[in-house]
C-alpha cells in the first residue's frame, strides 16, 4: 500500500525486515545554471531538486502537501517544464488526469478558475511542443468544458461561480460573489485558446449564447 511514513516499534534488528518499492519516472534535467554567486547557485539547486520531487507520473502540488494534481499548480509547472526538462509526456499525463471523463458536473478541483487554467494549460503545451495530435485528442473535452462554463453565465454574460464553487484567482480578503474581473480575463483567454485550437483542426467554435462570439479564425 502507498505510504509516507512508517512506524517501526522497538525490537531487535534480527526480528524485523522492511522492504519498500519506490516507483518513479526518470525525467532528465536538460538545463543547468552556474554563476559567480554561491547563493544563486544554491537557490537554483534547491529549486531544481524540489521541482523534480514534484514531477513524476504527474505534476503534483508538493511532496509534503496533498501530493495531488491541482490545475492551477500544474499550469505553472508546464512553463517550468519547458525550460528544465522539456518533457511533453508529463504535460499530457497531467492534463488528461485533471480533466477526467465527460459529462462535466463540477469544475476541475471544484475551482472555477482551475477549469479555465486547464484550457490554458492545453494551449501552453501546444505552444511549447506543437503537439497537434494531443490537441485533436482533447479538443472534444475542451469544447464540453467550455459548454459547461457557458451554463453558468449571469444575465449580463459574465462567468460566475456556483454555490460551493471555490474561487482561487485571488487569495486577498475580498468579496468573491458575482462576476470578478480576473475571472472574465481568464474566460476571454480561454475563448482565444479555443479559437486557435479550432483553427488548427478546422472546427467552428461559435456556439449560441457565447459572450465573445469568436469563430475559428484568430486575430
N, C-alpha and C positions, 0 to 999 in steps of 0.2 A: 504494500500500500504506500502511497505517497506520504512523505513526512518532511518536516522541517527540523524538529528536534527529537532526540531520543533520550529517555531517562534510563540510565544503567544503574541498577541497585548495587549496594555493597556486596561484593562476593569475590572469591578468589579467581584470579585470571584464568586458571585452568578449567573453571566451571562455565565459562561464558565464551561464546564465539559470535561475533557480529559481522554480517556481510551486508553490503549495500550496492545497488546498481545505480550509477549516475548516467541518465540518458541526456544527450545534448546534441546540438547541431554545431558542427565545426565551421564557424564563419570567420574566414581570414580577414585581418585588418589590412587594407590596401593603402592606408595613409600613415604618414609619420610627421612628427613635429619636433624640432630641436632648435634652441636659440641660446643666446648667451645668458639668459636669466634662468637660474635654477628653479625659482618659484613657478615661473610659467611652464617650464618643462614638467614639474611635478603636477601642476593643475591639469595639463594635457594627459599625463599618465593616469591619474585618478579618474578623470572624465572618460577616457577611452575604456579603462577597465570596468567602470560602472556601467557604461552603455553595453558592453559585451555581456555583462551579467544579466542585463535586462533584455537580451536578444537570444533567441533560440528558435523554437518552433514558431513562436510569435513574438512580437514586441509586447512586453509587459510593463506595468507601471513602476515596479520596483521590487527588488529581491527581499526587502524587509517590510513590504506593504501587502497589498492584496494578492500580488502575483497574478494579476488579472489583466485582460485586454481591454483597455479603455480607448475609445475612438479619438478623443482629444489628445491623449498622450501619444497614441500611435501616429497621429498626424505630424507631430513634431519629430518623431523618430524617423519617419520617411525621409526627411530632409537631412538628418544626421547620417543616415544610412548611405545616402548618395555620395557623401564625401569620405566616410570612414571605411565602409565595407563594400559599397556598390553592389549589393546583393538583391536582385529583383525578387527572388523566390520568397524571402521573408516578408516582403511587402504583400505579395499575393496571398500568402497563407494568412496573414493578419487581417487583410481586408475581407477575405472570404469567411473567416471565423466570426468577425464582427457582424457581418450582415445577416448571416443565417438564412433561413428559408422564408418564402412568402407563404401566407399573406402577412403583411406588416400589421401588427396590432399594438405595438408600442415603439417608442423611439429607441434607437441603439443606446444601450446602457441606461435606458429610461431618461435620457437627457436630450432635450430638443436640439441644442446646438451640436451635439455629438453625431446626430444623424446627418447634419449638414457637413460636418468635418469628414464624414465618411465619403460623401460625394467629392469633396475637395481632395481627399486622400487619393481617390482613384485618378483624378487629374494630375496630382503631383507625381504619382507613379508613372503615368504615361509620359509626362513632360520629361522625366528623367531617363526613361528607358525606351520610349517609343513602342510600348508594348500594345500594339493594336489588337492582338489576339485576346489579351486579357480584357480590353475594353469591350470587345464583341461578346465575351463570355458574361460579363457582369452588367452590360447595358440594360437588359430587362429588369434587373434588380435596382439599378439606378432609377429607372423610369417608375417602377412601382413605389419606390421610396418617395420620390417627388410627388407622385399622386397621393400618397399618404399625407404628406405635408400640406398639399392643397386642401385636404379635408379639414384643416384647422386654421383657415384664414378668417379674420374678422370681417365685418361688413365692409370695411374700407380696403380689404385686400391685403392686410398685413398679417404676417405669420405670428401666431401667439401660442403660448404653452397651454396645455390642457390641465385639468385638475390632476395633481400628483406628478406632473412632469417636473423634472429638475431643470433649472436654468443655470448653466455654469459659465456663461460668456463673460461674466464679471463677478468676482468674489467680493466686490465692495458692498457695503451695507446700504443698498438702495432698493427702491420698490421695483420688483421684477414682474409685477402683474401687468397684463395687457401687452401691447406691442412695444418692443425695445428696438432702438435704432441699430444697435450692433447685430441683433438677430436678422434684421432686414438686409443688412450689408452682406452677411453670410448667405442668406437666401438668394439674393441677387447674384452673388458669385457662383452659387450652385447652378443657377439657370444658365450662366455663361459657360460653365463647365459642361452642362448638358448639351448646349448648342454646339460646342466644339466636338464633343463625342458623337453627336448625331451627324454632324457634317462628315466625319470620317467614315461613318457607317452608312451614309445615305438615308438617314432616318429623318422624319419630321417630328419635332417635339412640341408643336404649338397646340396644346390641348385646350378645350373650352374652359374658361374661368381663370386662366393664368393671369397674374397681375402684369407680367412683363411682356407677354405675347411674343416671345422670341421664337424665331424659326431656326432651321438648321444652319443658316448662314451665320458666320461670325463677323463681327465688325471691329 
